[in-house]
Amino acid sequence: MKRILIYTGAGLLACLFLLAGGLWIFRNRILNRLMERKIAQVEQRYGLEVHYDNLQFEGTGRLSLGGLSVVPEGRDTLLTLRSAAFDLGFWQLLKGNAEVRNVYMDGLTVSFVKENQTANYDFLFRSRADWEETSGQNAAHLGFDERVGKVLDGVFRLLPSDGKLTNLRIRERKDSDSVSLFVPEFSINHHRFNSRLNFVEGARTQHWQTEGEINADERRVSVGIQAPDLMVPYIRRRLGAEVSFDRLYLSFTQQKESGKLVLSGKTEVDGLTVFHRRLSPERINLDEGELDFHLNVEPHALELDSASTVRFNRLQFHPYLRVEPPGHLIASIHKSSFPAEELFGSLPHGLFENLEGIRVAGNLSYDFGLDADLACPDSLQFHSDLYPDHFRILGYGTTNLSKMSEEFEYTAYEDEVPVRTFPVGPSWNHFLPLDSVPQLMRMAVLQSEDGGFFYHQGFLPDAIRQAMAYDLKARRFARGGSTISMQLVKNVFLNRRKNIARKLEEALIVWLIEQNHLTSKDRMFEVYLNIAEWGPRIYGLLEASEFYFKKRPSQLTLEECIYLASIIPKPKHYRTSFDDNGRLKANQEGHFRLVARRMAAKGVISEEAAEGIDLSRVVLTGEAGKCFSDSLSLSAPQSAL
């Protein structure tokens, strides 16, 4: 029996040797058969023509490939490769788990071409059903940690520890615009790599120097790019933006902590400048920035841990961010007492034009929180509070932030073009002192625009929160939640600019004026009533009262006061409030009654007066009414001759 077992074992071993020998002898024939079958499937599925001149094993673990081309049917060639050789882990390859150790490649060219609406890379954007059909496991059922883990596993498995790539080209062309990347040589030696990249975009050529590390064993990647005033290609053509920097560095390590996938690392940038007309009319110089990040990848969420650190010039803080798809965002920043100069000394040039050069003393602390869910916008929670501690302004920068306290020249703009300049003070014959504004008019404006103006410090958190919730539901910026203070700062200091940067600067200037009492509330309200636009090129209450009703403000009725207050948000569209006969439309009644009831609650008018509001009493007897009288006379029937 023992002898039989020995003979049987020896026979099986001999068969295995024969099988292995056969596989070894016919390995290239088998490889090409498998490749031809796979290529046929890919060609049929995606409409491609794939060709190669040779594919074979050399020795036990080197795979060489030559003369590869990929051409979508009826379109420009997508990819060509002159030659390549890959050193693969033999035993891993037998298990079906290819692991690239060394790679040598020459003459790889990838060309993305789009003419009109036709591109040679359309097949890359497969439908979700197609993806689920061809993948071994439905990716939609995988958690974020599993998806990211699988991607990183594949990347680290295929990244070589040694190798050389020569004459690598990547081109992108859309109609007559194009950008191309040429890499003369990309060398990897014991996980370390360095290369020189040449970017050509239009008539501009740039040379980037890169170096870094790819270490699959330690699951670590780092890359550094350096060049003076390096302009990031492609962005200007696609987004209308310009982004440049002197140095960029990024590194990260994949880890497991308490069973969670964690990506930790650092990114640094020096000499960063950004330009986009919707951000600012000038180039924004962000100088230096650094992020030490600790990213937790959970099955159903991505979380930037508060152990992460952001350093921007002299300012440093620890942000927290959590994203729970499809639309739940949680963010917070808590920064305890810090020198105020760290904030104001870090403001980027070009983004806060009016605050450049400002000198401050004392300390600040900041608290920010946001919890927004697209599935339930009304549940949105938001707060942003900057707290002063012995804070004071030592000297203004380019702009005197207290200029509203005295007479100053105001310039009104339309579409960023100046249309009228006048002094806001006694020297202007249309100036109306606050004590000359009737109480009805004052309260109508306040209750229509900002009922808490004399009590808040420039901001109404609930109004901002409600505006953000409304915008989430509308999926656009439809409501702003501005106070009178914010509107005033926008018009007096920032009216040349209509961009995102203006909102940031607006908020900071409002805080400075209100916290430091640079201008009294009475004077701010006085300025507001004298510079507000009440119609096409109609500025100030005195002009508005004359234009609409041919009256002095002191002669205005309750309904006329509420009407004037109601058109402040859209002064150029006052005619849309009336029908063809010059009567206020019925849809205006709700707003009139709301403001009247608020005024009654403040004791300015009686409840009887509030309930007795009558829209028919608003008759445009001034210049504004002519457009209705002219249209009525034109439409009146002509008498027969």
C-alpha positions in Angstrom: 0.0 0.0 0.0 2.8 2.3 0.9 4.5 1.6 -2.4 1.3 2.4 -4.3 1.0 5.8 -2.5 4.6 6.6 -3.4 4.1 5.7 -7.1 0.9 7.7 -7.2 2.5 10.7 -5.6 5.5 10.5 -8.0 3.1 10.2 -10.9 1.1 13.3 -9.8 4.3 15.2 -9.3 5.5 14.2 -12.8 2.2 15.3 -14.3 2.6 18.7 -12.5 6.1 19.1 -13.9 4.8 18.2 -17.4 1.9 20.6 -17.1 4.2 23.4 -15.8 6.7 22.6 -18.6 3.9 22.8 -21.2 2.6 26.0 -19.8 6.2 27.4 -19.9 6.8 26.3 -23.5 3.5 27.5 -24.8 3.1 30.5 -22.4 3.4 33.1 -25.2 0.9 31.3 -27.4 -1.6 31.0 -24.5 -1.0 34.7 -23.6 -1.7 35.9 -27.1 -4.8 33.7 -27.4 -6.2 35.1 -24.1 -5.3 38.6 -25.2 -6.9 38.2 -28.6 -10.1 37.0 -27.0 -10.1 39.9 -24.5 -9.4 42.4 -27.2 -12.3 41.1 -29.3 -14.7 41.6 -26.3 -13.4 45.1 -25.7 -13.6 46.1 -29.4 -17.2 44.8 -29.7 -18.3 46.5 -26.5 -16.7 49.9 -27.0 -16.4 50.2 -30.8 -12.6 50.2 -30.8 -9.8 48.9 -33.0 -7.0 47.6 -30.8 -3.8 46.4 -32.4 -0.3 45.3 -31.2 2.7 44.0 -33.0 4.1 41.7 -30.3 3.3 40.5 -26.8 5.4 37.9 -25.1 7.0 36.8 -21.9 10.8 37.1 -21.5 12.1 34.8 -18.8 10.0 34.1 -15.7 8.5 37.5 -15.0 9.1 40.1 -17.8 6.3 40.9 -20.1 7.1 42.9 -23.2 4.7 44.7 -25.5 5.3 46.6 -28.8 3.4 48.5 -31.4 0.2 49.0 -29.5 -2.5 51.3 -30.8 -6.1 52.0 -29.8 -8.4 53.7 -32.3 -12.1 54.4 -31.7 -14.1 53.5 -34.9 -14.3 56.5 -37.2 -12.4 58.8 -34.9 -8.9 60.0 -34.1 -6.3 57.6 -32.6 -6.6 57.6 -28.8 -3.4 55.8 -27.8 -0.1 54.6 -29.3 2.8 52.9 -27.6 6.2 52.1 -29.2 7.4 49.6 -26.7 7.1 48.6 -23.0 8.4 46.0 -20.6 7.0 45.0 -17.2 8.7 43.0 -14.5 5.9 41.2 -12.8 5.9 39.2 -9.5 5.9 35.6 -10.9 4.1 33.9 -8.0 1.6 36.7 -7.7 1.0 36.5 -11.5 0.2 32.8 -11.1 -2.4 33.7 -8.5 -3.9 36.2 -11.0 -2.8 39.2 -9.0 -0.3 41.1 -11.2 2.2 43.1 -9.2 4.5 45.5 -11.2 8.0 45.7 -9.9 9.8 47.4 -12.7 8.5 49.1 -15.8 10.3 50.4 -18.9 8.2 52.3 -21.5 9.0 54.3 -24.6 6.9 56.4 -27.0 3.5 56.4 -25.2 1.2 59.0 -26.8 -2.4 59.6 -25.6 -4.5 62.1 -27.5 -7.9 63.3 -26.4 -9.6 65.0 -29.3 -13.1 66.6 -29.5 -14.5 68.2 -32.6 -17.8 69.9 -32.1 -19.7 67.4 -30.0 -17.8 64.3 -31.1 -14.9 63.0 -29.0 -12.6 60.0 -29.3 -13.0 59.3 -25.6 -16.8 59.1 -25.3 -16.6 55.4 -24.6 -14.9 56.0 -21.3 -18.1 57.4 -19.9 -19.9 54.2 -19.6 -23.5 54.1 -18.2 -24.0 52.9 -14.7 -25.8 49.8 -15.9 -22.8 48.9 -18.2 -20.5 49.4 -15.2 -22.5 47.1 -13.0 -22.8 44.5 -15.7 -19.0 44.3 -16.3 -17.8 44.6 -12.7 -17.5 41.5 -10.5 -19.3 43.3 -7.6 -21.8 46.1 -7.7 -19.8 49.2 -6.8 -22.9 51.0 -5.6 -23.1 48.4 -2.7 -19.6 49.1 -1.6 -18.9 51.6 1.2 -16.5 54.5 0.6 -13.8 52.7 2.6 -14.0 49.6 0.4 -14.1 51.7 -2.8 -11.1 53.8 -1.8 -9.3 50.8 -0.5 -9.8 48.9 -3.8 -8.5 51.8 -5.8 -5.5 52.3 -3.7 -4.8 48.6 -3.7 -4.8 48.6 -7.5 -2.7 51.8 -7.7 0.0 50.6 -5.2 0.1 47.1 -6.8 0.7 48.6 -10.3 3.1 51.4 -9.3 6.7 50.1 -9.8 9.6 50.6 -7.4 12.0 51.0 -10.4 11.7 51.9 -14.0 12.0 54.5 -16.7 9.4 56.1 -19.0 10.7 58.0 -22.1 9.0 60.2 -24.7 5.7 60.3 -23.0 3.1 62.6 -24.5 -0.4 63.5 -23.5 -2.5 65.8 -25.7 -5.9 67.3 -25.4 -7.5 69.2 -28.2 -11.0 70.7 -28.4 -11.7 72.3 -31.8 -8.9 74.8 -32.3 -7.7 74.9 -28.6 -5.1 72.5 -27.4 -2.8 71.7 -24.5 0.0 69.1 -24.4 2.3 67.5 -21.9 5.7 66.0 -22.9 7.9 64.0 -20.6 11.3 63.4 -22.1 12.3 61.0 -19.2 10.6 59.9 -16.0 12.9 57.8 -13.9 12.1 55.7 -10.8 15.0 54.4 -8.6 14.2 52.6 -5.4 10.8 54.2 -5.0 12.2 57.7 -5.7 11.3 59.5 -8.9 12.2 62.7 -10.7 11.3 64.2 -14.0 11.1 67.3 -16.1 7.7 68.1 -17.6 7.1 70.4 -20.6 3.6 71.9 -20.9 2.5 73.7 -24.1 -0.8 75.6 -24.2 -1.3 77.8 -27.2 1.8 80.0 -27.5 2.9 79.4 -23.8 5.5 76.8 -22.9 6.3 75.8 -19.3 9.0 73.6 -17.8 8.1 71.9 -14.5 10.6 70.0 -12.3 9.1 67.2 -10.3 10.4 64.7 -7.7 8.9 62.4 -5.1 8.4 58.9 -3.8 6.1 56.0 -4.6 6.4 53.4 -1.9 3.9 50.6 -2.2 5.3 48.6 0.7 4.7 51.5 3.1 1.6 52.7 1.3 3.1 56.2 0.9 3.1 58.7 -2.0 4.7 62.1 -2.2 5.2 64.5 -5.1 6.7 68.0 -5.4 6.5 70.4 -8.3 8.6 73.5 -8.6 9.0 76.3 -11.1 8.9 80.1 -10.9 5.4 81.5 -11.5 4.1 78.1 -12.7 0.8 78.6 -14.5 -1.6 75.6 -14.2 -2.7 74.7 -17.7 -6.2 74.0 -19.0 -8.0 75.9 -16.2 -8.1 79.2 -18.1 -9.6 77.8 -21.2 -12.2 75.7 -19.4 -13.0 77.9 -16.4 -11.8 81.3 -17.4 -9.4 81.3 -14.4 -5.7 81.6 -13.9 -3.9 79.7 -11.2 -0.1 79.9 -10.7 2.3 78.9 -8.0 6.1 78.6 -7.3 6.0 75.3 -5.4 3.5 72.6 -4.7 4.0 69.6 -2.5 1.6 66.7 -1.6 2.2 63.6 0.4 -0.2 61.0 1.9 0.0 57.6 3.7 -2.7 55.0 3.8 -3.3 53.6 7.3 -5.7 51.6 9.3 -6.7 53.0 12.7 -9.3 51.2 14.8 -10.5 49.3 11.8 -11.0 52.5 9.8 -9.3 53.5 6.6 -7.3 56.7 7.2 -5.4 58.9 4.7 -3.0 61.3 6.5 -0.6 63.6 4.9 0.4 67.2 4.0 0.0 69.6 1.2 2.0 72.9 0.9 1.9 75.7 -1.7 4.1 78.8 -2.1 3.5 81.8 -4.2 -0.1 80.9 -5.0 -2.0 83.4 -7.1 -5.6 83.1 -8.4 -7.5 85.2 -10.9 -11.1 84.9 -11.9 -13.4 87.9 -12.6 -16.1 86.4 -10.5 -13.7 86.2 -7.5 -12.0 89.6 -7.8 -11.1 92.1 -10.6 -7.4 91.7 -9.5 -5.1 88.8 -9.1 -5.4 87.3 -5.6 -2.1 86.6 -4.0 -2.5 83.9 -1.4 1.2 83.7 -0.6 1.8 80.5 1.5 -0.6 77.8 2.5 -0.3 74.4 4.2 -2.7 71.7 5.2 -1.8 68.8 7.5 -4.8 66.5 6.9 -6.3 63.5 8.7 -9.0 62.1 6.4 -11.2 59.3 7.8 -12.9 57.2 5.1 -15.9 55.5 6.5 -18.4 53.2 4.8 -21.0 56.0 4.3 -19.1 59.3 4.9 -15.8 61.2 4.4 -14.5 63.1 7.5 -11.7 65.6 7.8 -10.8 65.2 11.4 -10.3 68.3 13.5 -6.8 67.1 14.2 -6.1 68.5 10.7 -4.4 71.9 10.6 -4.7 74.7 8.0 -2.0 77.3 7.9 -2.6 80.4 5.8 0.2 82.9 5.9 0.3 83.8 9.6 -3.1 82.3 10.5 -3.6 78.8 11.7 -6.8 76.8 12.6 -8.2 73.3 12.9 -11.2 72.7 10.6 -13.7 69.8 10.9 -15.6 68.6 7.8 -17.9 65.7 7.3 -19.7 64.8 4.1 -22.5 62.2 4.1 -23.7 61.7 0.5 -25.9 62.4 -1.2 -26.2 65.8 0.4 -25.4 66.2 4.1 -22.6 68.5 5.0 -21.3 69.3 8.5 -18.5 71.8 9.1 -17.1 73.6 12.0 -14.1 75.8 13.1 -13.4 76.7 16.7 -10.4 79.0 17.2 -9.8 80.3 20.7 -8.1 83.6 21.5 -5.4 84.7 19.1 -3.7 87.9 18.1 -5.9 89.9 15.8 -2.9 90.8 13.6 -2.7 87.1 12.6 -6.0 87.5 10.8 -5.6 91.0 9.3 -1.9 90.4 8.4 -2.9 87.3 6.5 -5.6 88.7 4.3 -4.6 88.0 0.6 -3.7 90.9 -1.6 -6.4 91.5 -4.2 -9.2 90.0 -2.1 -9.6 92.6 0.6 -8.7 95.8 -1.2 -10.2 98.2 1.4 -8.4 96.5 4.3 -4.9 96.4 2.8 -2.5 98.0 5.2 -4.9 98.1 8.2 -3.1 97.9 11.6 -4.9 96.4 14.6 -4.3 95.3 18.2 -5.9 93.0 20.7 -7.2 89.5 20.3 -10.0 87.7 18.5 -11.7 84.3 18.8 -13.8 82.6 16.1 -16.6 80.1 16.1 -18.2 78.7 13.0 -20.7 75.9 12.5 -22.7 74.6 9.6 -25.1 71.6 9.3 -26.9 71.4 5.9 -28.9 68.6 4.5 -30.2 68.9 0.9 -33.0 66.5 1.7 -34.3 68.8 4.5 -33.1 72.4 3.8 -35.3 73.9 6.6 -33.3 72.0 9.2 -30.2 73.9 8.3 -28.1 75.2 11.2 -25.5 78.0 10.8 -23.5 80.4 12.9 -20.4 82.4 12.3 -19.2 84.6 15.2 -16.0 86.6 15.5 -15.5 87.8 19.1 -13.2 90.8 20.0 -11.1 91.0 23.2 -9.6 94.5 23.7 -9.6 94.8 20.0 -8.9 98.2 18.4 -7.9 99.7 15.1 -4.5 101.4 15.2 -4.6 102.7 11.6 -6.7 102.4 8.5 -5.2 100.9 5.3 -6.2 102.1 1.9 -9.7 103.1 2.9 -10.9 105.3 5.8 -13.6 103.0 7.3 -15.0 105.9 9.3 -15.7 108.2 6.4 -19.5 107.9 6.7 -19.3 109.7 10.0 -18.8 113.0 8.1 -19.8 114.3 4.7 -18.3 112.3 1.9 -18.6 111.9 -1.8 -20.7 109.0 -3.0 -20.5 107.5 -6.5 -23.4 105.4 -7.8 -22.6 102.6 -10.2 -24.5 100.6 -12.7 -23.0 97.5 -14.1 -19.7 98.6 -12.5 -19.8 101.9 -14.4 -20.0 105.2 -12.5 -23.2 107.1 -13.3 -23.5 109.8 -10.7 -21.4 111.4 -7.9 -22.8 113.6 -5.1 -21.8 114.6 -1.5 -23.7 112.9 1.3 -24.1 115.9 3.6 -25.5 119.4 3.9 -23.6 120.7 0.9 -25.9 118.6 -1.4 -29.2 120.4 -2.0 -31.1 117.0 -2.0 -29.6 115.9 1.3 -32.2 115.1 3.9 -31.1 115.0 7.6 -32.5 112.1 9.6 -34.6 114.4 11.9 -36.3 115.7 8.8 -37.5 112.2 7.7 -41.0 111.6 9.0 -41.4 108.8 11.5 -43.8 106.9 9.2 -41.2 106.8 6.5 -38.4 105.7 8.8 -40.4 102.9 10.3 -41.8 101.8 6.9 -38.2 101.3 5.7 -37.0 99.6 8.8 -40.0 97.2 9.0 -39.6 96.4 5.3 -35.9 96.0 5.1 -34.4 95.4 8.6 -36.5 95.8 11.7 -33.6 95.1 14.1 -31.2 97.6 12.6 -30.8 99.7 15.7 -30.3 96.6 17.9 -28.1 94.2 16.0 -24.4 94.5 15.3 -24.6 94.3 11.5 -25.8 90.8 11.0 -29.1 88.8 11.5 -28.0 85.2 11.9 -31.6 83.9 11.6 -32.1 85.9 8.4 -28.8 84.5 7.0 -29.8 81.0 8.0 -33.3 81.3 6.4 -31.7 82.7 3.2 -29.3 79.8 3.0 -32.1 77.3 3.5 -34.1 79.1 0.8 -31.1 79.0 -1.6 -30.7 75.3 -1.0 -34.3 74.6 -1.9 -34.0 76.8 -5.0 -30.6 75.3 -5.9 -29.3 78.8 -6.6 -28.4 82.1 -4.9 -31.9 83.5 -4.7 -31.9 85.3 -1.4 -29.1 87.1 0.5 -30.3 87.9 4.1 -28.7 91.3 4.0 -29.1 93.9 6.7 -29.1 97.7 6.2 -25.6 97.7 7.5 -24.5 95.1 4.8 -26.3 97.0 2.0 -24.7 100.2 3.1 -21.2 98.8 3.2 -21.8 97.2 -0.2 -22.8 100.5 -1.8 -20.3 102.9 -0.1 -17.2 100.7 -0.1 -17.7 97.9 -2.6 -20.1 99.0 -5.3 -17.5 98.7 -8.1 -17.3 94.9 -7.6 -19.9 92.2 -8.1 -18.1 89.0 -7.2 -17.6 86.4 -4.4 -14.8 88.3 -2.8 -17.1 91.3 -2.2 -19.2 89.3 0.1 -16.2 88.3 2.3 -14.9 91.8 2.4 -18.4 93.2 3.0 -18.8 91.0 6.1 -15.5 91.9 7.6 -16.0 95.7 7.0 -19.5 95.5 8.6 -18.0 93.8 11.6 -15.3 96.4 12.0 -17.7 99.4 11.7 -20.3 97.9 14.0 -17.9 96.5 16.6 -15.8 99.6 16.8 -18.7 102.1 16.4 -16.9 103.8 13.6 -20.2 105.4 12.5 -23.3 105.8 14.7 -26.5 103.9 13.9 -28.4 107.2 13.3 -25.8 108.4 10.8 -25.7 105.1 9.0 -29.5 105.1 8.6 -29.3 108.8 7.5 -26.7 107.8 4.8 -28.8 104.9 3.7 -31.9 107.0 3.2 -29.9 109.5 1.2 -28.0 107.1 -1.1 -30.6 104.4 -1.7 -31.7 104.1 -5.3 -35.4 104.5 -5.5 -35.8 104.3 -9.3 -33.8 104.7 -12.5 -31.1 107.2 -11.5 -33.2 108.4 -8.5 -31.1 108.6 -5.4 -32.2 109.5 -1.9 -35.6 109.9 -0.3 -36.0 113.6 -1.3 -35.7 112.8 -5.0 -37.9 109.7 -4.6 -40.7 111.6 -3.0 -40.7 114.2 -5.8 -40.3 111.6 -8.6 -43.3 109.4 -7.5 -45.7 111.8 -5.7 -44.5 115.3 -6.4 -44.4 115.9 -2.6 -42.0 116.6 0.2 -41.2 113.6 2.4 -43.1 115.3 5.3 -46.3 115.2 3.1 -46.3 111.5 2.4 -49.2 109.3 3.5 -48.9 106.0 5.2 -49.6 104.0 2.0 -47.0 106.1 0.1 -44.4 105.5 2.7 -44.9 101.8 2.6 -44.9 101.8 -1.2 -41.5 103.7 -1.3 -40.1 101.2 1.2 -41.3 98.2 -0.8 -39.4 99.2 -4.0 -36.0 99.5 -2.5 -35.0 95.9 -3.3 -35.9 96.4 -7.0 -36.0 100.2 -7.7 -35.7 99.9 -11.5 -38.7 97.6 -11.8 -41.2 99.8 -10.0 -43.6 99.8 -13.0 -44.1 96.0 -12.6 -46.0 96.8 -9.3 -48.8 98.5 -11.3 -51.3 97.4 -13.9 -51.8 99.1 -17.3 -54.1 101.6 -15.6 -51.5 102.8 -13.1 -53.1 101.0 -10.1 -51.1 98.9 -7.7 -51.6 95.2 -8.4 -53.6 93.1 -5.9 -50.6 90.9 -5.2 -49.0 93.9 -3.4 -51.6 93.9 -0.7 -50.0 91.2 1.4 -46.7 93.0 1.7 -48.5 96.3 2.5 -50.5 94.7 5.3 -47.5 92.9 6.7 -45.5 96.1 7.0 -48.5 98.0 8.4 -49.1 95.4 11.1 -45.4 95.6 12.1 -45.6 99.4 12.4 -48.7 99.0 14.5 -46.9 96.6 16.8 -44.2 99.2 17.3 -46.9 101.8 18.2 -46.2 104.1 15.2 -49.7 103.7 13.8 -52.9 102.4 15.3 -54.3 98.9 14.6 -57.2 100.5 12.9 -54.9 102.4 10.5 -53.1 99.1 9.8 -56.3 97.3 9.0 -57.5 100.2 6.9 -54.6 100.1 4.4 -56.0 100.9 0.9 -53.8 100.3 -2.2 -56.0 102.6 -4.3 -54.5 105.6 -2.3 -51.2 105.0 -4.0 -51.4 107.2 -7.1 -48.3 108.2 -9.0 -48.8 111.9 -9.4 -45.1 112.7 -10.1 -42.8 112.1 -13.1 -43.0 108.3 -12.5 -46.7 108.3 -13.4 -46.2 109.7 -16.9 -45.4 106.3 -18.3 -48.9 105.1 -17.4 -50.7 108.2 -18.5 -48.8 108.2 -21.9 -49.7 104.5 -22.5 -53.4 105.2 -21.6 -53.6 108.1 -24.0 -52.1 106.0 -26.7 -54.5 103.2 -26.2 -57.6 105.5 -25.9 -60.0 105.3 -28.9 -59.7 108.2 -31.3 -62.9 110.2 -32.1 -64.2 110.0 -35.7 -63.6 113.0 -37.9 
